[in-house]
Amino acid sequence: MTKKAVHFGAGNIGRGFVAEFLHDSGYEVVFADILDNIIDQLQKSPSYTVTEIGAEGEKKFTITNYRAINSKYHEADVIKEVSTADLVTCAVGPNILKFIAPVIAKGINLRSEGLPPTAVIACENAIGATDVLAGFIKDPHTPADRRESLHERARFGNSAIDRIVPGQDPNAGLDVKIESFYEWVVDKTPFHGHGHPEIKGVKWVDDLQPYIERKLFTVNTGHATAAYHGYNRGFKTIAEALNDPGVNKEVQKALEETATLIVKKHKIDPNEQKAYVEKIIKRISNPHLEDTVVRVGRAPLRKLSRKERFIGPASQLVEYGYAVPALLDAIAAAFKFQNVEGDEESVELAEILKSHSAEAATEKITGLEKSHALFEPVKLIVEKVKKETKPSI
């Protein structure tokens, strides 16, 4: 019998990363999205191509065996698919989880008692994204008398994903270019007793936290550091930025600081982490990915939030008693990513800095407690950025 996966988010990550894995693992993939153009294309085309780009060249893969539903107009159909799915995944962005939760909850609630629990895995660049999604599903979208038995109908596994999906050719249609390197690690503990779903390429672990923080505080911190410093120095692509000695040094220093945290907190061998950092810098420097600083830098409010790639490691490091000058420099660069065309968060960032005091803006954007040792250094950065961007009278 064919396995079925319902995937929310038919964008480049959904089609180019998640669906490739699911297709290779024998799943029929049912895409659910509200974007008319993408859903229409998926409904009309029986296949599309994923091109993996690496140092060794390009490899092309054809993706088939999928269907697509516009959840904006056909929510009931999506609910029905979820109710019989073996697996539910998503790649919609952390801020959209609350919007897909009601549909998933309704599908799970309709699940037959004879079916094993469906596996739910959020594939987002955020710590504990599946837990966040599960929270939205359980309360308030699952009836109160059904919440305690939710685990009988669904199991929720956090994951850590690592694969660069650069900006795409505007005429690519459904086809996706993607980095050949990947890592998809999933917590297997919620599936004990029922067995986790079989997905080729996924690494199942009992303790996900070291993988999540190593990835987020190395790949994402390094990528974003290159993007913000590169943007402020006028570079267009990440490769161009990292080819600049100044930007490259900033990235190296920032990742030396996060490596200190990863080694100390998770007992990872220092040489292993050093090799990982070198590999990451080489990956994001790949000129064939043609990744822009604007694409990587977008959504600065999320990236400056409490548990994310800058404030997350910096706050933990200062709690251990370490100085974090390079991370503070990266944070300063991120605060200057304002009013960038096509990025709503950069516009909102500029408005917050304009309308709030430095203290209020620091608290609102970073989520840092005023008593935290990192609060004052970040507030000083905000004060400086506000002065530099203040309109002249």
Secondary structure as UniProt FT lines:
FT   STRAND          3..8
FT   HELIX           12..13
FT   HELIX           14..18
FT   HELIX           19..24
FT   TURN            25..26
FT   STRAND          27..33
FT   HELIX           36..44
FT   STRAND          48..54
FT   TURN            55..56
FT   STRAND          57..63
FT   STRAND          66..70
FT   TURN            71..73
FT   HELIX           75..83
FT   STRAND          87..90
FT   HELIX           94..96
FT   HELIX           97..109
FT   TURN            113..114
FT   STRAND          118..122
FT   TURN            127..128
FT   HELIX           129..138
FT   TURN            139..141
FT   HELIX           144..146
FT   TURN            148..149
FT   HELIX           150..152
FT   STRAND          154..156
FT   STRAND          159..162
FT   TURN            170..171
FT   TURN            173..174
FT   STRAND          176..179
FT   STRAND          183..187
FT   HELIX           189..191
FT   TURN            192..194
FT   TURN            200..201
FT   STRAND          202..205
FT   HELIX           209..215
FT   HELIX           216..220
FT   HELIX           221..232
FT   TURN            233..234
FT   HELIX           238..243
FT   HELIX           245..266
FT   HELIX           270..284
FT   HELIX           287..289
FT   HELIX           293..297
FT   HELIX           300..303
FT   TURN            306..307
FT   TURN            309..310
FT   HELIX           311..320
FT   HELIX           325..335
FT   TURN            341..342
FT   HELIX           344..355
FT   HELIX           358..366
FT   TURN            370..371
FT   TURN            373..374
FT   HELIX           375..389
//
